[in-house]
Amino acid sequence: MTKMVPQLLTESDIKNQRKDHLSSDDLVGFNVSNSFRQFNQMNDMFTRAYWDESIKSPDTEAFFNSYRADFIPRRGEGFNQKDFALRNASWLISDIISNRGGEKGLREGFQAAIESDTEIAPNKVLIEDVANQSIEIKKIAKLFGADLVGITSVDKRWHYSHRVDTKTFSAVDNELPADCNSVIVMAHAMDYDLVDTYPSALAGASTGREYSHEASICMQLAAYIRGLGYEAIASMNDTALVIPYAIKAGLGEYGRNQMVLTPEYGPRVRFSKIFTSLPLKKDVPKSLGIKEYCNDCTKCAKACPPKALPFGLPTEGSESPSTIKGVKKWSANCEKCFGYWAKIRTDCAICMRVCPFNRKYKSPYDIVWRWLATSRFRKLALIWEAKRKPRKRLKPNDWWN
């Protein structure tokens, strides 16, 4: 029987983890102070909307209801019945997985890890070449549909101190098999044209589509690894914060818009992960020059309707319980951000749409701009971007037509 261990760290554990990961923290720009505390998933905005009276409102109730069959279309292009119908259909596979454990208080993939349908093979495949095994795993992940894949080591600082029992909306232990010491992180690219219609219910189809894709992909890859005789836990937004893991796995850098910016897709990605005991070679986190560009660019903050995104350099601290403590970074006003989502009855990713790194990278124009933006010549990229004719939002009706 696999031994399960809780993820709650003591102060001594945190200090030791900080010492163990100091070099990689510096490389990717993590600045973790002595006031660091693991994040309790009870405090994420979606969970708080169920138990925190300061967040609950008719708008939040209408927001959650809009993902069900009794949704009420709103006025305005991009918010009619077919827009909501497409958005909700895009979530279908993810919803089937996340709802199946409801009677046990498990919202799989979001507030609990995805329960495996595949037994671990009794005999382990002998791994003679760890580097080659990592290449194979990335090949299989891309076969199943992942767009980017990186591998890193488990760092329990980024694991939730507690997960959420969605039946009682109470905090419960967040456990992981003790022999899982590697994390496979996968990025799933969102549809460029759908993203271009944000904010709209139609654009929300780009989100749901990738959650449904990643649910399938990470479950299939986990089943493959279990077939090799090793533990593998499929995970989406559950168990641990995926952004630090994506950065540690070398897939991108943290941006002002609170997203991981990748060289291939900018912020237009969703992430899933697999915790596994399979021996794998770890990737190295990369300093890509993207964060330095964000230091000088405030396009996302200026475009944010509720003014939830920060200007200036990264800082440590926010009084909001939905902000992790003890990490120096750009932090959004989560309450303002989610309040706007609730008001429009769908997710808003204007900050993703307007990000200068949100490009297709198919033209020499975009490729040269990215080279400048991530080099010591980034000031030229900032000037170039400022003089570029603003890319207009794609009207939802134009997408349909």
Phi and psi in degrees as a GROMACS rama.xvg file:
@    title "Ramachandran Plot"
@    xaxis  label "Phi"
@    yaxis  label "Psi"
@TYPE xy
-71.6731  129.722  THR-2
-76.0218  129.866  LYS-3
-103.925  136.971  MET-4
-124.608  137.021  VAL-5
-68.1635  153.909  PRO-6
-96.9968  3.40063  GLN-7
-72.948  123.654  LEU-8
-98.9807  144.954  LEU-9
-82.6348  170.039  THR-10
-60.5674  -36.8186  GLU-11
-64.6404  -42.0894  SER-12
-59.2313  -44.4481  ASP-13
-61.9283  -43.3744  ILE-14
-63.1802  -41.951  LYS-15
-66.541  -40.3531  ASN-16
-64.5896  -40.26  GLN-17
-62.1777  -40.9868  ARG-18
-66.0834  -42.0426  LYS-19
-64.9336  -34.0257  ASP-20
-108.055  14.9694  HIS-21
-58.7704  -45.8189  LEU-22
-65.1302  -42.571  SER-23
-71.2733  -31.5709  SER-24
-60.5726  -45.6346  ASP-25
-62.7718  -40.1599  ASP-26
-64.4198  -40.2414  LEU-27
-97.9856  2.7682  VAL-28
87.4838  14.9044  GLY-29
-74.5685  133.041  PHE-30
-126.096  95.69  ASN-31
-102.301  122.006  VAL-32
-99.0141  178.584  SER-33
-68.1122  -15.2454  ASN-34
-88.7115  7.0854  SER-35
-59.1121  138.694  PHE-36
-137.34  140.109  ARG-37
-59.151  150.081  GLN-38
-85.6342  131.787  PHE-39
-90.4381  122.235  ASN-40
-64.1844  -16.7632  GLN-41
-58.8524  -21.266  MET-42
-98.1214  3.91292  ASN-43
-71.5942  155.404  ASP-44
-62.6325  -36.7118  MET-45
-67.947  -35.1765  PHE-46
-75.7095  -41.2666  THR-47
-59.653  -30.7612  ARG-48
-63.4495  -14.3681  ALA-49
-96.6057  -26.8859  TYR-50
-122.664  -20.0957  TRP-51
-92.003  113.573  ASP-52
-63.3132  -21.5815  GLU-53
-76.7637  -13.5815  SER-54
-106.476  -38.1166  ILE-55
-60.2504  138.12  LYS-56
-163.923  168.402  SER-57
-57.2408  -33.227  PRO-58
-66.2072  -42.5849  ASP-59
-67.3246  -37.2847  THR-60
-64.2286  -42.7771  GLU-61
-66.0294  -34.9539  ALA-62
-60.3369  -51.0777  PHE-63
-66.4675  -38.1424  PHE-64
-64.7761  -26.9069  ASN-65
-66.7156  -14.7685  SER-66
-91.1607  6.12313  TYR-67
-113.967  174.993  ARG-68
-65.6411  -19.7352  ALA-69
-93.2211  24.048  ASP-70
-64.6568  150.59  PHE-71
-113.6  114.805  ILE-72
-57.857  151.055  PRO-73
-102.406  164.329  ARG-74
-72.2759  149.446  ARG-75
112.48  145.091  GLY-76
-61.4448  132.835  GLU-77
93.0196  1.51724  GLY-78
-129.672  21.9036  PHE-79
-87.3067  -176.288  ASN-80
-62.1684  -40.461  GLN-81
-70.7606  -27.6941  LYS-82
-66.5242  -46.9561  ASP-83
-66.0867  -37.8564  PHE-84
-62.9663  -41.6148  ALA-85
-67.6697  -44.1915  LEU-86
-57.4374  -48.7674  ARG-87
-67.9404  -35.2193  ASN-88
-64.6601  -33.5587  ALA-89
-66.1705  -23.9789  SER-90
-85.4914  -5.40289  TRP-91
-52.6258  -52.1321  LEU-92
-64.9437  -43.2851  ILE-93
-59.5619  -42.7075  SER-94
-64.2035  -39.5924  ASP-95
-59.4178  -43.1054  ILE-96
-69.1506  -46.8231  ILE-97
-70.6985  -22.9705  SER-98
-92.2194  -13.2215  ASN-99
-70.3858  -21.6007  ARG-100
-104.301  19.5751  GLY-101
-57.2385  -37.7581  GLY-102
-67.0929  -20.1107  GLU-103
-99.2884  6.21006  LYS-104
76.3381  21.5467  GLY-105
-109.769  117.928  LEU-106
-104.172  88.2813  ARG-107
-62.5088  134.385  GLU-108
91.5095  -13.8799  GLY-109
-126.695  -51.2915  PHE-110
-123.181  14.7342  GLN-111
-162.974  147.487  ALA-112
-61.744  156.111  ALA-113
-74.7305  123.935  ILE-114
-72.2662  136.243  GLU-115
-78.8866  141.574  SER-116
-101.139  4.53262  ASP-117
-121.259  126.51  THR-118
-71.2504  151.747  GLU-119
-76.9354  128.095  ILE-120
-58.5109  137.934  ALA-121
-65.7523  -25.0843  PRO-122
-109.881  128.155  ASN-123
-80.8448  135.68  LYS-124
-70.2375  130.871  VAL-125
-71.7461  124.275  LEU-126
-99.0424  103.407  ILE-127
-90.6797  -28.2717  GLU-128
-128.587  100.483  ASP-129
-64.0473  -39.4389  VAL-130
-63.4516  -43.1662  ALA-131
-67.3602  -35.9354  ASN-132
-62.0702  -38.15  GLN-133
-66.1695  -39.4285  SER-134
-62.3047  -42.3994  ILE-135
-62.8632  -43.4489  GLU-136
-62.3372  -41.6384  ILE-137
-65.1514  -37.6391  LYS-138
-63.8857  -43.6733  LYS-139
-66.1153  -41.388  ILE-140
-59.8006  -42.1163  ALA-141
-72.3408  -31.3282  LYS-142
-59.9941  -42.5248  LEU-143
-73.823  -16.8505  PHE-144
129.736  0.551226  GLY-145
-68.6605  144.491  ALA-146
-91.4654  -37.1717  ASP-147
-135.332  148.129  LEU-148
-140.527  133.56  VAL-149
-137.382  160.414  GLY-150
-130.363  135.477  ILE-151
-143.394  176.778  THR-152
-91.9891  156.575  SER-153
-65.1472  133.645  VAL-154
-132.95  98.6068  ASP-155
-69.7224  -7.5421  LYS-156
-59.923  -31.7976  ARG-157
-91.69  3.94797  TRP-158
-85.6762  144.542  HIS-159
-61.598  136.256  TYR-160
-63.0486  -34.0666  SER-161
-145.241  149.29  HIS-162
-100.695  -175.851  ARG-163
-113.815  129.06  VAL-164
-82.4824  110.435  ASP-165
-80.2303  -0.136077  THR-166
-87.6141  -37.4278  LYS-167
-110.613  -9.97382  THR-168
48.7972  55.4712  PHE-169
-125.652  159.806  SER-170
-81.4751  133.08  ALA-171
-131.532  165.855  VAL-172
-58.8657  141.805  ASP-173
-107.727  104.515  ASN-174
-113.023  153.392  GLU-175
-143.603  142.085  LEU-176
-53.5316  135.433  PRO-177
-62.9841  -26.9885  ALA-178
-87.9191  1.23167  ASP-179
-79.2906  108.48  CYS-180
-122.006  1.4906  ASN-181
-125.05  152.587  SER-182
-128.273  122.964  VAL-183
-95.3683  120.793  ILE-184
-110.358  129.316  VAL-185
-120.857  138.568  MET-186
-107.351  141.019  ALA-187
-125.609  113.387  HIS-188
-74.7357  134.284  ALA-189
-85.4436  153.408  MET-190
-64.6498  124.736  ASP-191
-61.4327  -46.192  TYR-192
-70.5895  -37.8152  ASP-193
-63.4387  -44.1934  LEU-194
-58.3867  -32.9053  VAL-195
-67.5951  -9.93293  ASP-196
-98.5499  2.91251  THR-197
-62.0049  142.042  TYR-198
-89.5932  128.554  PRO-199
-165.712  158.271  SER-200
-65.1471  -33.4276  ALA-201
-57.38  -45.9581  LEU-202
-59.9947  -30.0658  ALA-203
-60.6906  -17.903  GLY-204
-65.493  -27.5714  ALA-205
-68.4481  -30.9593  SER-206
-74.106  -54.7311  THR-207
-60.5969  -37.1399  GLY-208
-57.9931  -43.3999  ARG-209
-76.5456  -32.7202  GLU-210
-63.7271  -39.0961  TYR-211
-66.8957  -40.7  SER-212
-61.7878  -48.3662  HIS-213
-68.8327  -31.6571  GLU-214
-58.9576  -46.4573  ALA-215
-65.7429  -46.6196  SER-216
-64.6504  -48.3649  ILE-217
-70.949  -30.2485  CYS-218
-68.2586  -40.0839  MET-219
-66.9157  -43.4208  GLN-220
-66.1766  -39.046  LEU-221
-63.011  -40.2181  ALA-222
-63.6122  -38.2815  ALA-223
-62.2472  -46.1678  TYR-224
-64.7471  -40.4987  ILE-225
-64.129  -32.6031  ARG-226
-66.8791  -20.2508  GLY-227
-83.6978  -7.75822  LEU-228
99.4684  15.5406  GLY-229
-121.009  153.399  TYR-230
-67.7402  142.174  GLU-231
-154.78  123.948  ALA-232
-113.714  116.677  ILE-233
-78.1409  136.997  ALA-234
-147.653  140.56  SER-235
-114.037  -99.1342  MET-236
-89.5127  -1.94651  ASN-237
-85.2384  172.158  ASP-238
70.2318  -48.5291  THR-239
-153.194  157.865  ALA-240
-68.8269  122.649  LEU-241
-81.3895  -25.2286  VAL-242
-60.8987  -49.3555  ILE-243
-59.8239  -37.1255  PRO-244
-67.3348  -39.9706  TYR-245
-63.198  -39.2611  ALA-246
-69.3409  -43.6882  ILE-247
-61.8894  -30.4919  LYS-248
-83.3731  3.10692  ALA-249
81.4071  18.2658  GLY-250
-87.5877  -16.6769  LEU-251
176.013  -168.072  GLY-252
-129.205  159.416  GLU-253
-79.145  133.596  TYR-254
-111.192  169.303  GLY-255
-58.6463  -29.5607  ARG-256
-81.788  12.64  ASN-257
71.5078  16.9404  GLN-258
-116.143  162.306  MET-259
-82.7346  123.907  VAL-260
-97.6488  117.943  LEU-261
-98.0555  150.598  THR-262
-63.9325  -28.4355  PRO-263
-84.2739  -36.1191  GLU-264
-130.858  3.47295  TYR-265
63.4935  -136.514  GLY-266
-87.3204  3.57158  PRO-267
-83.6603  54.9777  ARG-268
-141.213  154.752  VAL-269
-116.454  156.094  ARG-270
-124.131  144.965  PHE-271
-129.077  171.361  SER-272
-152.119  158.53  LYS-273
-132.936  125.486  ILE-274
-91.5362  128.263  PHE-275
-146.593  157.22  THR-276
-97.0225  -2.0293  SER-277
-61.5726  127.798  LEU-278
-63.8389  124.286  PRO-279
-141.066  148.458  LEU-280
-80.7347  132.911  LYS-281
-85.8772  142.99  LYS-282
-81.5465  161.91  ASP-283
-102.395  131.601  VAL-284
-62.3064  145.206  PRO-285
-118.221  139.55  LYS-286
-91.0045  108.072  SER-287
-100.905  -10.3476  LEU-288
88.8525  -3.8166  GLY-289
-72.3002  -42.6151  ILE-290
-61.0784  -37.8936  LYS-291
-63.3079  -36.0615  GLU-292
-65.1068  -42.7564  TYR-293
-61.4142  -29.1772  CYS-294
-56.4823  -33.7925  ASN-295
-103.321  -12.9121  ASP-296
-100.866  132.138  CYS-297
-126.006  23.6147  THR-298
-58.7962  -42.2039  LYS-299
-67.2149  -41.4148  CYS-300
-64.3908  -39.3003  ALA-301
-68.1582  -31.7225  LYS-302
-85.1768  -12.9531  ALA-303
-68.6529  115.738  CYS-304
-57.7523  -44.8017  PRO-305
-86.4388  5.45582  PRO-306
56.8373  49.001  LYS-307
-94.0545  -13.5667  ALA-308
-95.5686  147.666  LEU-309
-84.3146  150.742  PRO-310
-98.9948  173.229  PHE-311
79.3045  -171.87  GLY-312
-84.7537  164.504  LEU-313
-58.3471  145  PRO-314
-133.158  161.141  THR-315
-98.8413  126.96  GLU-316
112.635  145.015  GLY-317
-166.223  142.53  SER-318
-76.0208  -13.1825  GLU-319
-66.2756  133.766  SER-320
-67.534  -13.1725  PRO-321
-89.2468  6.33266  SER-322
-110.858  129.956  THR-323
-63.8331  142.038  ILE-324
-94.3501  140.792  LYS-325
86.5055  18.0899  GLY-326
-125.392  125.176  VAL-327
-82.3151  114.227  LYS-328
-164.851  172.102  LYS-329
-74.0753  131.165  TRP-330
-129.312  130.596  SER-331
-80.3217  160.54  ALA-332
-81.037  95.9485  ASN-333
-61.779  -35.4425  CYS-334
-65.6945  -42.2867  GLU-335
-65.9901  -42.7993  LYS-336
-61.4341  -52.8353  CYS-337
-67.4624  -33.1099  PHE-338
-59.8149  -37.7213  GLY-339
-70.5592  -40.9667  TYR-340
-55.676  -47.0218  TRP-341
-62.6973  -38.4964  ALA-342
-63.2936  -40.967  LYS-343
-93.2713  -1.90525  ILE-344
68.4028  23.0145  ARG-345
-163.223  171.416  THR-346
-72.9431  146.449  ASP-347
-113.932  128.553  CYS-348
-135.518  44.5034  ALA-349
-57.709  -37.8882  ILE-350
-61.9582  -31.5325  CYS-351
-72.5775  -44.2861  MET-352
-62.4067  -43.0315  ARG-353
-86.2876  -8.32  VAL-354
-58.4553  129.248  CYS-355
-58.0183  -24.0233  PRO-356
-82.7912  -5.2192  PHE-357
-80.7376  86.9892  ASN-358
-139.527  165.002  ARG-359
-84.5458  -21.153  LYS-360
54.3075  40.9614  TYR-361
-103.121  -22.1529  LYS-362
-102.398  151.367  SER-363
-57.0386  -33.3066  PRO-364
-55.1104  -51.0493  TYR-365
-68.6443  -39.0565  ASP-366
-67.1839  -40.6547  ILE-367
-66.5243  -41.1205  VAL-368
-60.1697  -44.8279  TRP-369
-61.9454  -40.1048  ARG-370
-61.1336  -44.5032  TRP-371
-64.5587  -44.9512  LEU-372
-63.2194  -27.206  ALA-373
-106.411  13.1763  THR-374
-115.326  -176.488  SER-375
-71.0044  -4.00882  ARG-376
-98.6194  22.6207  PHE-377
-59.7539  -26.6447  ARG-378
-59.567  -36.3326  LYS-379
-65.8855  -37.9287  LEU-380
-65.5691  -38.2606  ALA-381
-63.5126  -42.7601  LEU-382
-65.1936  -44.15  ILE-383
-59.1722  -45.5489  TRP-384
-64.9239  -39.712  GLU-385
-65.2523  -33.5372  ALA-386
-86.7718  -14.3025  LYS-387
-66.844  139.979  ARG-388
-61.0391  124.965  LYS-389
-54.6868  133.652  PRO-390
-75.7906  119.632  ARG-391
-72.7862  147.61  LYS-392
-61.3623  137.217  ARG-393
-74.5074  122.969  LEU-394
-69.3807  133.225  LYS-395
-52.1436  -39.0971  PRO-396
-63.9892  -32.7404  ASN-397
-69.1778  -35.0505  ASP-398
-61.9888  -47.0425  TRP-399
-63.8348  -33.9714  TRP-400
